[in-house]
Amino acid sequence: MDMRALVVDPDSPGSLRLGTAPEPQPAPHQLVLDVRHVSLNRGEVAFAGQRPPGTVHGYDSAGVVVRAAADGTGPVVGARVAAFGAGAWAQRMAVDTTAVAEVPENVDLAEAAALPMAGVTALRTLRTRPILGRRVLVTGAAGGVGRYAIQLAALGGAHVIASVGSTGRAKGLTELGANEVVVGLEGIEEPVDLILDNVGGPQLAAAWELLAPGGGVQNIGWASGEPTVFAPYSLFSVGPAKTMSTFGDVHEVGPDLATLLGFAADGRLSPEIDWRGSWERVAEAAQALLDRRIAGKAVLDVAPVAGV
């Protein structure tokens, strides 16, 4: 039996189209979710065409459990959950029970769908070192990860510097908790302790020069699409080591997703949904993300399975 899903199609706008795919067959440690909402991340859209045609794409979803895991773990049938896993952009999704979290009653499922990839990325990169009283620079701050990072860093007691690509992208970032909002790196005069970098390119090399001894850079995204070139000896640092790390840890995100949902339920974390519409409009949403016309998250509403 087939279901509707957003599948990879290199000949379609954004390399995605609404098509069909087989119903998922869960492993014993997986539950089956009746998906109500999905969220798009810019990187997923940008690289969709690199996946095999017909692949059900996406990782972020929220919905209602229709089949509990056979091994007895995880939420029960009828539970409202947010989920992170491959093949999320479909009417049904099989997902590990370690990668879901129940959604509090006062959190809308569409808001919950906006949290998994971007929210967990922001949370885990901020946890790489103590931030209370430290200076944290977030580049590409107007995007999904950036907006969560600003809020979470502020909750953690950091002095938050939000870097954006243009003055138009700065709107609302102070209200989210940014102490300073800058275009590029202009006006940053004191060293920073942690950099969450979503931009890469020449700006990454310049940001490295702002890093305090003992500080670290977390490489999250590469929105610039440009190479980074470091001058000879520019990576040398006297004193405590400066570090640069990749980020891709999405193992067993359930507990961290529950933390984010708790913050949202308490009104301490805004899901920052800037675009929402039917998944029939996936091409429109994908292009808006690629054009950087979305500040925050894009959420698609999924048509339910017939009879559900």
C-alpha positions in Angstrom: 0.0 0.0 0.0 1.3 3.4 -0.9 1.1 6.8 0.9 1.7 10.3 -0.3 5.1 11.8 0.4 7.6 14.5 -0.6 10.1 12.6 -2.7 13.3 13.5 -4.4 12.9 14.4 -8.1 15.9 16.2 -9.7 13.6 17.5 -12.5 11.3 19.3 -10.1 11.8 22.8 -8.5 14.0 22.4 -5.5 14.4 18.7 -6.5 11.3 17.8 -4.5 7.7 16.9 -5.5 4.6 15.5 -3.9 4.4 11.9 -5.0 3.9 8.4 -3.5 6.0 5.9 -1.6 5.4 2.6 0.2 4.1 2.6 3.7 7.0 2.4 6.2 7.8 -1.0 7.7 9.0 -0.4 11.3 11.8 -2.2 13.1 10.9 -3.5 16.6 12.4 -0.4 18.2 10.4 2.0 16.0 7.0 3.5 16.2 4.8 4.6 13.3 3.7 8.2 13.3 0.7 9.7 11.5 2.4 12.8 10.4 0.5 16.1 10.7 3.3 18.7 10.1 6.8 18.7 8.8 9.5 21.4 8.8 12.1 22.2 6.1 15.7 23.0 6.8 17.6 25.0 4.2 20.4 22.4 3.9 17.9 19.6 3.3 16.4 21.5 0.4 19.7 22.6 -1.0 21.1 19.1 -1.2 17.9 17.2 -2.0 19.0 16.6 -5.6 22.0 14.6 -4.4 19.8 11.8 -3.0 18.5 9.0 -5.1 15.3 9.9 -7.1 12.2 8.7 -5.3 13.7 8.9 -1.8 11.3 10.2 0.9 13.2 13.2 2.1 13.3 15.2 5.4 13.9 14.7 9.1 11.6 16.9 11.1 8.0 16.0 11.8 5.2 16.0 14.4 2.1 13.9 14.6 0.2 11.2 16.5 1.4 7.6 17.2 -0.7 5.1 15.3 1.5 2.0 16.0 3.6 1.7 19.2 7.1 0.0 19.0 7.0 -3.7 19.1 9.7 -3.9 21.8 7.5 -1.9 24.2 9.6 1.2 24.3 8.4 4.7 23.6 5.1 6.5 23.6 1.8 4.7 23.2 -0.8 4.8 20.5 -2.5 8.2 20.4 0.4 10.1 21.9 1.3 13.5 20.3 5.0 13.5 19.5 7.7 15.4 17.7 10.2 13.2 15.8 13.6 13.3 14.1 14.5 10.7 11.5 14.9 9.9 7.8 11.8 9.8 5.7 9.9 12.3 7.8 8.1 14.2 4.9 5.3 11.7 4.4 1.9 10.8 5.7 3.4 8.0 7.8 6.9 7.8 9.3 8.7 4.9 11.1 11.1 6.4 13.7 13.3 5.2 16.5 11.7 5.6 19.9 14.9 7.2 21.1 14.4 10.0 18.6 10.9 11.2 19.7 9.5 13.2 22.5 5.9 13.7 23.7 4.5 17.2 23.0 3.0 19.1 25.9 -0.7 19.8 25.6 -0.1 23.6 25.3 2.3 23.2 22.4 0.8 23.1 18.9 2.0 20.2 16.8 3.0 22.6 14.0 5.3 24.4 16.5 6.7 21.1 17.7 7.6 20.1 14.1 9.8 23.2 13.8 12.1 22.1 16.7 14.0 18.9 16.0 16.9 19.4 13.7 17.5 23.2 14.2 16.7 23.2 17.9 18.8 20.1 18.8 21.7 21.5 16.8 21.6 24.8 18.6 21.2 23.1 22.0 24.1 20.6 21.5 26.5 23.1 20.1 25.9 25.5 23.0 26.6 22.7 25.4 30.1 22.2 24.2 31.5 24.6 26.8 30.2 26.7 29.7 28.4 29.8 28.5 27.3 31.6 31.7 28.8 35.0 31.5 30.7 34.2 28.3 30.5 36.0 24.9 28.8 33.8 22.3 28.8 34.8 18.6 26.1 33.3 16.3 26.6 33.8 12.6 23.7 33.3 10.2 21.6 34.3 13.2 18.4 35.0 11.2 18.0 31.3 10.2 16.4 28.4 12.0 19.4 27.3 14.0 20.5 30.9 14.6 17.2 32.0 16.1 17.1 29.0 18.5 20.8 29.5 19.4 20.1 33.2 20.3 17.3 32.2 22.6 19.1 29.2 24.2 22.3 31.1 24.7 20.4 33.9 26.4 18.7 31.4 28.7 22.1 30.0 29.6 23.3 33.5 30.7 25.6 34.3 27.7 26.2 37.7 26.2 24.9 37.0 22.7 26.1 38.6 19.5 23.9 37.9 16.5 25.6 38.3 13.1 23.4 38.6 10.0 24.0 39.2 6.3 22.1 42.4 6.0 20.2 44.9 8.1 16.9 43.5 6.9 17.7 40.1 8.4 18.2 41.7 11.9 14.5 42.2 12.6 13.4 40.6 15.9 16.7 39.3 17.1 17.1 41.7 20.0 13.7 40.6 21.2 14.8 37.0 21.1 17.7 37.8 23.5 20.6 39.1 21.4 22.6 41.7 23.2 24.2 42.9 20.0 23.2 42.5 16.4 25.8 43.1 13.7 26.1 42.9 10.0 28.9 40.5 9.2 31.4 41.0 11.9 31.4 44.8 11.9 31.7 46.4 15.3 32.8 43.3 17.2 35.8 44.6 19.2 36.2 42.2 22.1 37.1 38.6 21.8 34.4 35.9 21.9 34.4 32.6 23.7 32.2 30.5 21.5 31.2 30.8 17.8 28.3 28.9 16.3 29.1 29.3 12.6 26.4 28.8 10.0 28.1 30.8 7.2 31.6 29.5 6.5 33.6 31.2 3.7 35.9 34.2 4.3 33.8 35.2 7.3 34.8 32.1 9.2 38.5 33.0 8.8 37.8 36.5 10.1 35.7 35.1 13.0 38.6 32.9 14.0 40.6 36.0 14.6 38.0 37.2 17.1 38.1 33.9 19.2 39.6 34.2 22.6 42.3 31.8 23.8 40.6 28.6 25.0 37.5 29.4 22.8 35.9 27.2 20.2 34.1 27.3 16.9 31.3 24.9 16.1 31.0 24.5 12.3 27.2 24.0 11.7 26.4 25.2 8.2 28.1 26.8 5.2 25.5 29.2 3.8 28.1 31.2 2.0 29.0 28.3 -0.3 32.5 29.8 -0.4 35.8 28.2 0.7 37.5 29.4 3.8 41.2 30.3 3.4 43.3 30.8 6.5 46.5 32.9 6.3 49.8 31.2 7.2 50.2 30.8 10.9 46.8 32.3 11.6 45.7 29.0 13.4 48.6 29.4 15.9 47.5 30.7 19.3 49.6 31.4 22.4 47.9 30.2 25.5 45.0 27.8 26.0 44.1 26.0 22.7 41.5 27.5 20.4 39.5 24.7 18.7 37.3 24.3 15.6 34.9 21.4 15.5 32.4 19.9 13.1 28.9 19.2 14.3 26.7 16.3 13.2 25.7 14.6 16.4 22.0 13.6 16.1 22.2 10.4 18.0 19.2 9.6 20.3 17.8 13.2 20.3 14.7 12.3 22.3 15.8 13.7 25.7 17.1 17.0 24.1 13.9 17.3 22.1 11.9 16.9 25.3 14.0 19.7 26.8 13.2 22.0 23.9 9.5 21.2 24.0 9.5 22.0 27.8 11.0 25.4 27.1 8.4 26.0 24.4 5.6 24.9 26.8 6.9 27.4 29.4 7.1 30.2 27.0 10.9 30.4 27.1 11.5 29.3 23.5 9.7 30.5 20.4 9.5 28.1 17.5 10.0 31.0 15.1 7.8 29.8 12.3 8.0 32.4 9.5 6.3 30.4 6.7 3.5 27.9 6.9 1.3 26.3 4.3 0.1 23.0 2.7 2.7 20.6 1.6 1.1 21.0 -1.9 3.2 24.3 -1.8 6.5 22.6 -1.2 8.1 24.2 -4.3 7.2 27.7 -3.0 8.5 27.0 0.5 11.7 25.4 -0.8 12.5 28.4 -3.1 11.8 30.9 -0.3 14.3 29.1 1.9 16.9 29.0 -0.9 16.4 32.7 -1.5 16.8 33.4 2.2 13.3 35.0 2.3 12.4 33.1 5.4 13.5 34.3 8.8 13.4 31.2 11.0 11.4 28.0 10.1 9.2 26.8 7.3 6.4 24.4 8.2 4.2 22.3 5.9 0.8 20.9 6.9 0.5 17.3 5.8 -2.8 16.0 4.3 -4.0 13.1 6.5 -4.3 9.5 5.4 -7.8 8.9 4.1 -10.1 7.9 7.0 -7.8 9.1 9.7 
